[in-house]
Amino acid sequence: MHPGPLLFCGDPHGQWQHIIDAAEQTHARAVILLGDLEPARPLHTELEAIWERVWFIHGNHDTDHAGNFANVWHGELVDRHLHGRVVTLPCGTRMAGLGGVFRGSVWYPKDAQAPKFRNREAHARVTPHQERWQGSVHLKHWSSIYPDEVEQLATQQADILITHEAPGYHTHGFAELDTLARRMGVRMTVHGHQHDSIDSSAHWTAQGFKSYGVGLRGVRVVDELA
């Protein structure tokens, strides 16, 4: 029996039924969420019907307030949160994740300035105590990208890299994510955040990998990685 496809789901912003329906209709072997989840309840509760197939990264809106954070960084979700690591899915696909966004107060590669902080720990040390979230950086910065996270990922190998930010083909994308994808040897990148799905195929040869954006509450069905 041919295994079902991979489903890549653009920013849900709290809407789930279309994802559940798509997963069941396509018999998806994995359902990958690309950030800006904003669940009203813990994510595993929202997606209980298909949870055994769900993997995700966070987006910038997942740190807008304490409720979003609690429902995404919930203790029962740790094993499915792909940020900063590579996981081999049951089907054998190696999936890497980089959640969050670049922010000028931490690291914004396009401004050609050195990162202000290499990692969350360094940032937390200069964060006033009253502004810290769970003893670390300000709540907002739990969805900021730090250089050490990217560097740590770059030492690993994967088949697919999912990010919230777009790679370099996109007007609002980042060439640093192209470099990351090439260093990891991925064949494909998939991102959310921009709420669009631009045909980037003209860039694939130069990039060295295929790249896809998935629009707002969109679903991209991927049968094969080749």
C-alpha positions in Angstrom: 0.0 0.0 0.0 1.4 3.4 -1.0 2.0 5.6 2.1 0.0 8.8 2.3 1.4 12.2 1.6 3.0 14.8 3.8 0.7 17.7 4.5 2.3 21.2 5.1 -0.1 23.6 6.7 0.2 27.4 6.4 -0.5 29.6 9.4 -3.7 28.3 11.0 -4.3 31.3 13.3 -6.6 29.2 15.5 -8.5 27.3 12.7 -8.2 23.5 12.7 -11.1 21.8 10.9 -9.6 22.2 7.4 -6.4 20.6 8.6 -8.2 17.6 10.2 -10.4 17.2 7.1 -7.4 17.3 4.7 -5.4 14.8 6.8 -8.3 12.4 6.9 -9.2 12.8 3.2 -5.6 12.3 2.0 -4.7 9.7 4.5 -1.6 11.8 5.3 1.3 10.1 6.9 2.4 13.3 8.6 0.8 16.8 9.2 3.4 19.6 9.5 2.3 23.0 10.9 4.4 26.0 9.9 3.8 28.3 12.8 1.4 31.1 13.9 -0.8 28.3 15.4 -2.6 30.4 18.1 -4.6 27.5 19.5 -7.4 28.4 22.0 -6.7 25.1 23.8 -3.5 23.1 24.0 -2.5 22.1 20.5 -2.8 18.4 21.1 -6.4 18.9 22.3 -7.3 21.0 19.2 -5.9 18.3 16.9 -6.8 15.3 19.0 -8.3 13.5 16.0 -5.0 13.4 14.1 -2.5 14.2 16.8 -0.4 11.0 16.3 0.6 12.5 12.9 1.2 16.1 13.8 4.5 18.0 14.0 5.0 21.7 14.2 7.1 24.8 14.7 6.0 28.1 16.3 5.5 31.4 14.7 5.8 35.0 15.9 2.2 35.2 17.0 2.6 32.2 19.3 4.3 34.5 21.7 1.7 37.4 21.5 0.3 36.5 24.9 0.6 34.0 27.7 -2.4 31.9 26.5 -0.8 31.3 23.1 2.5 30.4 24.7 0.9 28.0 27.2 -1.0 26.2 24.4 2.1 25.8 22.1 4.9 25.2 24.7 2.7 22.8 26.6 4.6 20.0 28.3 2.8 17.3 26.3 3.8 18.9 23.0 7.6 18.8 23.4 8.2 15.7 21.3 6.3 17.2 18.4 7.9 20.6 18.4 10.5 20.6 15.7 12.2 23.9 16.4 16.0 23.7 16.5 16.2 19.9 15.8 16.0 17.1 13.2 13.5 14.4 13.7 13.2 11.2 11.6 9.5 10.7 11.0 8.0 7.2 11.2 8.0 7.2 7.3 11.8 7.7 7.4 11.8 11.4 6.3 14.3 13.6 8.2 12.5 16.8 9.1 14.3 19.9 10.5 12.5 22.9 12.0 13.3 26.5 12.7 10.4 28.4 14.2 10.1 32.1 14.9 11.3 35.2 13.1 14.3 37.4 12.8 14.1 40.6 15.0 16.3 43.6 14.9 16.7 43.6 18.7 18.3 40.2 18.5 19.5 39.5 14.9 18.2 40.8 11.6 20.6 39.5 8.9 19.5 42.0 6.3 20.8 45.0 8.3 24.4 43.7 7.9 25.1 44.2 11.6 26.5 41.7 14.0 23.9 39.8 16.1 23.2 41.6 19.4 22.9 38.2 21.1 24.1 34.8 20.1 21.6 32.9 22.1 18.6 33.2 24.4 20.7 32.7 27.5 22.9 35.7 26.7 19.8 37.8 26.0 18.2 36.7 29.3 21.2 37.8 31.3 20.5 41.5 30.3 16.7 41.2 30.5 15.3 43.0 33.6 13.9 40.6 36.0 10.4 42.0 35.8 10.4 41.5 32.0 11.5 37.9 32.0 9.2 35.1 31.0 9.7 31.8 32.8 13.1 33.1 34.0 14.4 33.8 30.5 13.9 36.5 27.9 10.8 38.6 27.4 7.8 36.5 26.2 8.0 38.0 22.7 11.6 36.8 22.2 10.7 33.1 22.8 9.8 33.4 19.1 13.0 35.3 18.0 15.7 33.5 16.0 19.1 33.4 17.6 22.3 32.7 15.7 23.4 29.7 17.8 20.1 28.0 17.0 20.8 28.3 13.3 24.4 27.2 13.7 23.4 24.1 15.7 20.9 23.1 13.1 23.5 23.6 10.3 25.7 20.9 11.8 22.9 18.3 11.1 21.5 16.7 7.9 17.9 16.5 6.9 15.6 15.9 3.9 13.2 18.8 4.5 13.6 22.1 6.4 10.5 23.8 7.6 10.8 27.5 8.7 8.3 30.2 9.6 10.4 32.9 7.8 10.8 32.6 4.1 14.2 31.8 2.4 15.9 34.1 0.0 13.7 33.7 -3.1 11.0 35.7 -1.4 11.0 39.5 -1.3 10.7 39.3 2.4 12.9 36.2 2.8 16.5 35.7 4.1 19.5 34.3 2.2 20.7 32.9 5.6 18.0 30.3 5.3 19.3 29.3 1.9 22.7 28.8 3.4 21.3 26.8 6.2 19.3 24.6 3.8 22.4 23.9 1.7 24.6 23.1 4.7 22.0 20.6 5.9 21.7 19.0 2.5 18.0 19.3 2.3 16.0 18.7 -0.9 13.1 21.0 0.1 12.2 23.9 2.3 8.7 24.8 3.2 7.6 28.0 5.1 4.6 29.9 6.3 4.5 33.5 7.7 4.0 35.4 4.4 0.5 34.1 3.7 1.3 33.4 0.1 2.4 30.6 -2.2 4.7 32.0 -4.9 6.1 29.9 -7.6 9.8 29.9 -6.9 10.8 27.1 -9.3 12.9 29.4 -11.4 15.3 29.6 -8.4 15.5 26.0 -7.5 18.6 25.1 -9.5 20.6 28.1 -8.1 19.4 27.5 -4.6 20.2 23.8 -4.7 16.8 22.8 -3.2 13.1 23.2 -3.9 11.2 25.9 -1.9 7.6 26.3 -1.2 5.5 28.8 0.7 2.1 27.8 2.0 -0.6 30.5 2.2 -2.8 31.5 5.1 -4.6 28.4 6.3 -3.4 26.7 3.2 -2.5 23.0 2.8 0.2 21.7 0.5 0.2 18.0 -0.3 3.6 16.5 -1.0 3.7 12.9 -2.2 7.4 12.6 -3.1 10.6 14.4 -2.2 12.4 13.8 -5.4 
